[in-house]
Amino acid sequence: MAQEAAPVIIVVNAGSSSLKLSVYFLEDGDALRLAAHGAIEEIGADEPHLQAAMADGSDIADEPLSQQQVKDHGAAYQVLRERMTRALEDVQPMAVGHRVLHGGRDFSAPVVIDEQVRQRLDELIPLAPLHQPHNLTGIDAVSRYAPEVLQVACFDTAFHHQRPELSMMTGLPWSWFEKGLQRYGFHGLSYEYIAHRLPELDPALAKGHVIVAHLGNGASLCAMTDCRSMETTMSFTALDGLPMGTRCGALDPGTVLYLQQQHGLDNDALQDMLYKESGLKGISGISSNMQTLLDDDSPQARRAIDFFVYRTAQEIGRMAVAVGGFDGLVFTGGIGEHAAPIRQMIVDRLKALFPVALDHDANGAEDPDIISTEDSAITVRVIPTDEEGMLARHTVSLLRRHADQDA
């Protein structure tokens, strides 16, 4: 008798020139267990590359591909899915979850993708023109190659949807707010995971005021009360707030007018500078990678690091004002989880105003957890984020709800 195929959930994260895919076994009680993960980088470029591995670290593939093999995201999805499911042998995809940057005001929670939802996601492209189209290519790729599989959209804006109105406002005429021009906030799947994980690690702290620092190539902060978003640094777009790998962060709007009017930069040139040539890369002239800058003893590298730390500490202060002080600080994301010197420098800047101190040894540990001293009034933790796991949980939830409705 043939063995029944193992049910799996697939999670897709489609970027501008990359496609990442994670496969989870769906076990008893809807428990999820990571089976494999992989990515194809440089889609559409001269030298695309595929890298995939099992959850235990053993390689599935690590090889160059031809441009013809992965000429677009649809082809990349098919290649990556085929390699990974073949390595896993007899599996049956039950549903596919997608990370979608912008849900606008319409989508405050994950949603099953049907024709009407897909059309509305197209209409939201102007709110995130550099990200949303690539997210949608992943959806279209699955529709093309596996139209029978349920698809779920999970939004990076959704976690911030219930913030106080004051936190969502801008200083523009109110008529623009009524049309949807507001501070949305992003990195919601990461913050939602921390809000899910923190009560398991520290229930008392989770009920208080906690500032979460998602620091990576994209970087932002979120102030939470009882694990609900109250304020965040990103706003109408994912460009605002902290300086990032290649994004400028908060900027006087008059600067953009000046560059247009006095230096003749058109919209494309401005967009390229603000999103791709600024931040750590633009300030240092060396790299967008924080570890590369930390390893470089040049004044240019130090300047970029210092500005990142300075602005992050400033914005933590602003987050504290939004929630009336804070009981905990959580670092997550690539820089937040792995760059101990950055954590130390940020907290050193906070000490003048807040009762917080780091334990040097705990902060430098290989797998840091609580990194504040015993007498620090503010608890500082490092919690690795898991956006893909959050996507998978939401996908299972909607899969079951959809099945109940059809029953």
C-alpha positions in Angstrom: 0.0 0.0 0.0 1.4 3.4 -1.1 2.4 5.8 1.7 0.2 8.9 1.9 2.0 12.1 0.8 3.1 14.3 3.8 1.1 17.6 3.9 3.3 20.7 3.7 2.8 24.4 3.8 4.9 26.5 1.5 5.9 30.1 2.3 7.0 32.5 -0.4 8.9 35.8 0.0 9.5 37.4 -3.4 11.9 40.4 -3.7 12.9 42.6 -6.6 15.5 40.1 -7.9 15.1 37.1 -5.5 12.6 34.5 -4.4 12.9 32.8 -1.1 10.9 29.7 -0.2 10.4 27.7 3.0 8.6 24.3 3.3 7.0 23.2 6.6 5.6 19.8 7.5 2.1 20.1 8.7 1.9 17.7 11.6 -0.8 16.6 14.2 -2.6 19.4 15.8 -1.5 21.7 13.0 2.0 21.9 14.4 4.5 23.1 12.0 8.1 21.8 11.5 10.5 23.4 9.1 11.5 20.9 6.4 13.7 22.9 4.1 14.4 26.4 2.9 16.0 27.9 -0.2 16.4 31.0 -2.4 17.2 32.0 -5.9 19.1 35.3 -6.2 19.8 37.5 -9.2 16.6 36.5 -11.1 16.7 38.0 -14.6 20.4 38.8 -14.3 23.4 37.2 -16.0 24.3 34.8 -13.2 21.3 33.6 -11.1 22.2 31.4 -8.1 20.2 28.7 -6.3 20.9 27.7 -2.7 18.7 25.4 -0.8 19.1 23.2 2.3 17.2 20.9 4.6 16.3 22.1 8.0 19.2 20.1 9.5 21.6 22.0 7.3 22.4 19.4 4.7 22.6 20.8 1.2 19.8 20.3 -1.4 21.5 22.5 -4.0 24.1 25.3 -4.2 24.7 26.0 -7.9 24.6 28.7 -10.6 21.6 28.7 -13.0 21.3 30.1 -16.5 19.3 33.2 -17.2 17.1 31.1 -19.4 16.2 28.8 -16.6 15.0 31.6 -14.3 14.1 34.5 -16.6 11.4 35.6 -14.2 9.9 34.9 -10.8 7.5 32.4 -12.2 10.2 30.3 -13.6 12.3 30.7 -10.4 9.3 29.5 -8.3 8.9 26.4 -10.4 12.7 25.6 -10.3 13.0 26.1 -6.5 9.8 24.3 -5.7 10.7 21.3 -7.8 14.2 21.0 -6.3 13.0 21.3 -2.8 9.9 19.1 -3.0 12.0 16.4 -4.9 14.5 16.4 -2.0 11.7 16.0 0.4 10.3 13.2 -1.7 6.6 12.5 -1.2 4.9 15.7 -0.1 1.6 17.4 -0.8 1.4 21.2 -0.7 -1.8 22.2 1.1 -1.5 26.0 0.9 1.0 28.7 0.0 1.5 31.8 2.2 3.0 35.0 0.7 4.6 38.0 2.4 3.0 41.1 0.9 4.4 44.5 1.9 1.4 46.7 1.8 -2.2 46.0 2.8 -3.3 49.6 2.9 -6.4 50.3 5.0 -8.3 47.3 3.5 -6.3 44.4 4.9 -5.8 44.4 8.7 -5.2 40.6 8.8 -4.1 37.8 6.5 -6.6 36.9 3.8 -7.2 34.1 1.3 -6.3 35.3 -2.2 -9.2 35.3 -4.7 -9.7 37.3 -7.9 -11.1 40.3 -6.0 -8.3 40.3 -3.5 -5.7 40.0 -6.2 -7.1 42.9 -8.0 -7.1 45.1 -4.9 -3.4 44.2 -4.3 -2.7 45.6 -7.7 -4.5 48.8 -6.8 -2.1 49.2 -3.8 1.0 49.1 -5.9 1.3 53.0 -5.9 1.8 52.8 -2.1 4.8 50.5 -2.4 6.0 50.7 -6.1 9.4 49.2 -5.4 8.2 46.2 -3.3 4.6 45.3 -4.0 4.9 44.3 -7.7 7.6 41.8 -6.8 5.5 40.3 -3.9 2.7 39.9 -6.4 4.9 38.0 -8.9 5.2 35.2 -6.3 1.4 35.0 -6.1 1.1 34.9 -9.9 3.8 32.3 -10.2 1.8 29.9 -7.9 -1.4 30.7 -9.7 0.3 29.7 -13.0 1.9 26.5 -11.9 -0.5 25.3 -9.1 -3.9 27.0 -9.6 -5.6 24.5 -7.3 -3.6 25.4 -4.2 -5.0 27.8 -1.7 -3.0 31.0 -1.4 -2.8 33.4 1.6 -1.5 37.0 1.7 0.1 38.1 4.9 0.8 41.8 5.2 3.7 43.7 6.7 1.4 46.5 7.6 -1.3 44.5 9.4 0.3 44.4 12.9 0.3 48.2 13.1 -3.3 48.5 11.9 -4.9 49.2 15.3 -2.5 51.9 16.4 -3.9 55.1 17.9 -4.9 57.7 15.3 -2.3 60.1 16.5 0.4 57.6 15.6 -1.0 57.3 12.1 -1.3 61.0 11.3 0.9 63.3 9.3 1.1 67.1 9.2 -0.5 67.3 5.8 -4.0 68.6 5.2 -6.6 66.3 6.8 -8.2 65.6 3.4 -5.1 63.6 2.5 -5.5 61.4 5.6 -9.0 60.7 4.5 -7.7 59.5 1.2 -5.4 57.0 2.8 -2.2 59.1 3.2 -1.1 58.0 6.7 1.7 56.4 8.6 1.2 52.7 8.1 4.3 51.0 9.5 6.1 47.9 8.3 8.1 44.8 9.5 4.8 43.8 11.0 5.4 40.0 10.6 8.6 40.3 12.5 7.0 42.4 15.3 4.1 40.0 15.4 6.5 37.1 15.9 8.2 38.9 18.8 4.7 39.6 20.3 4.0 35.9 20.0 7.3 34.8 21.5 7.8 37.3 24.3 4.9 36.1 26.5 6.5 32.6 26.4 9.9 33.9 27.5 8.9 36.7 29.9 5.1 37.0 30.6 5.4 39.9 33.0 7.6 42.0 30.6 5.2 41.2 27.7 2.4 42.9 29.6 4.4 46.1 29.9 5.9 48.7 27.6 8.5 47.1 25.3 10.5 48.7 22.4 11.5 46.2 19.7 14.4 47.1 17.4 14.2 45.2 14.1 17.7 46.1 12.8 18.8 44.7 9.5 19.3 45.8 5.9 15.8 47.2 6.5 15.5 48.7 10.0 12.7 50.0 12.2 11.5 50.2 15.8 8.1 49.4 17.3 6.8 50.5 20.7 4.4 47.9 22.2 2.1 47.9 25.1 0.8 44.4 26.1 2.3 43.2 22.9 0.2 45.6 20.7 1.8 48.1 18.4 1.4 51.6 19.6 4.0 53.5 17.5 6.6 52.7 14.9 9.3 54.5 13.0 8.4 53.6 9.4 5.4 55.5 8.1 3.7 55.9 4.7 6.6 54.0 3.0 9.3 51.7 4.1 11.8 54.6 3.5 11.1 56.5 6.7 12.7 56.3 10.2 16.1 54.8 10.8 18.9 54.9 8.2 19.2 51.4 6.6 21.5 49.4 4.4 20.8 51.5 1.3 17.7 53.6 2.4 18.1 57.1 3.8 15.5 56.9 6.6 13.9 60.1 7.9 14.6 63.1 5.7 13.4 66.7 5.5 10.9 66.7 2.6 12.4 70.1 1.6 15.6 68.2 0.7 13.7 66.4 -2.1 12.3 69.6 -3.4 15.8 71.1 -3.4 17.3 68.2 -5.3 14.5 68.5 -7.9 14.5 72.2 -8.3 18.2 73.1 -7.9 19.9 70.0 -9.2 17.4 68.7 -11.7 17.0 65.2 -10.3 14.0 63.6 -11.8 11.7 61.1 -10.1 13.7 58.0 -11.1 17.0 59.5 -10.0 15.5 60.6 -6.7 13.9 57.2 -6.1 17.2 55.4 -6.9 19.2 57.6 -4.5 16.7 57.5 -1.6 16.1 53.7 -1.8 19.4 52.2 -3.2 22.3 54.6 -2.8 21.8 56.1 0.7 22.0 54.7 4.3 25.1 52.8 5.4 26.1 52.4 1.7 25.8 56.0 0.8 27.3 57.5 4.0 30.3 55.1 4.1 30.9 54.8 0.4 32.0 51.2 1.3 29.1 48.8 1.9 25.5 48.4 3.0 26.6 45.5 5.2 27.0 46.4 8.9 29.5 43.6 9.6 31.7 44.8 6.7 31.7 48.2 8.2 32.5 46.9 11.7 35.5 45.1 10.2 36.7 48.3 8.5 38.7 50.7 10.6 38.4 53.6 8.2 36.8 56.9 9.3 34.2 56.5 6.5 33.0 53.2 8.0 33.0 54.7 11.5 30.9 57.6 10.3 28.2 55.4 8.9 28.1 53.2 12.1 28.0 56.3 14.4 25.1 57.8 12.4 23.1 54.5 12.5 23.6 54.2 16.3 22.9 57.9 16.9 19.6 57.8 15.0 18.5 54.5 16.5 19.0 55.8 20.0 17.2 59.0 19.2 14.2 57.0 17.8 14.1 54.7 20.8 13.6 57.9 22.9 10.7 58.9 20.6 9.2 55.4 21.0 9.5 55.8 24.8 7.5 59.0 24.7 4.7 57.3 22.7 4.1 54.7 25.5 5.2 56.7 28.6 8.5 55.0 29.2 9.6 51.4 28.7 10.3 48.3 30.7 12.1 46.3 28.0 14.1 46.6 24.8 14.3 43.7 22.4 16.9 43.5 19.6 16.0 41.3 16.5 16.8 41.2 12.8 20.2 40.5 11.2 22.1 43.4 12.9 20.0 43.3 16.1 20.7 39.5 16.6 24.3 39.3 15.5 26.1 42.7 16.0 27.0 42.9 19.7 29.0 46.1 19.3 26.0 47.9 17.8 23.7 46.8 20.7 26.3 48.1 23.1 26.7 51.4 21.4 23.0 52.0 21.2 22.5 51.2 24.9 25.5 53.4 25.9 23.7 56.3 24.3 20.5 55.5 26.2 22.1 55.4 29.6 22.0 59.1 30.2 18.2 59.2 30.1 17.1 55.6 30.9 18.0 53.2 33.7 19.5 50.6 31.5 22.9 48.8 31.4 24.3 45.8 29.4 26.2 42.9 30.7 29.3 42.8 28.5 29.7 39.0 28.7 26.1 38.3 28.1 26.0 40.7 25.1 29.0 39.0 23.6 27.7 35.4 24.0 27.3 33.2 20.9 23.6 32.9 21.5 22.6 35.9 23.6 19.3 36.0 25.4 19.0 38.5 28.4 21.9 40.9 27.9 21.1 43.5 30.6 22.7 43.5 34.0 20.9 42.2 37.0 20.4 45.7 38.4 19.2 47.2 35.1 15.7 48.5 35.6 15.1 48.0 31.9 15.4 44.4 30.6 17.3 44.0 27.3 16.9 40.8 25.3 17.9 39.4 22.0 15.1 37.4 20.3 15.7 35.9 16.9 12.8 36.7 14.6 10.9 34.2 12.4 8.9 36.0 9.8 8.5 32.8 7.7 7.2 30.9 10.7 4.6 33.6 11.3 3.6 33.4 7.7 3.2 29.6 8.0 1.0 29.9 11.1 -1.3 32.4 9.4 -1.5 30.2 6.3 -2.5 27.1 8.3 -5.1 29.2 10.2 -6.7 30.4 7.0 -6.5 26.9 5.4 -8.5 25.5 8.3 -11.0 28.4 8.2 -11.5 28.0 4.5 -12.0 24.2 4.9 -14.7 24.8 7.6 -16.5 27.2 5.3 -16.6 24.7 2.5 -17.7 21.9 4.8 
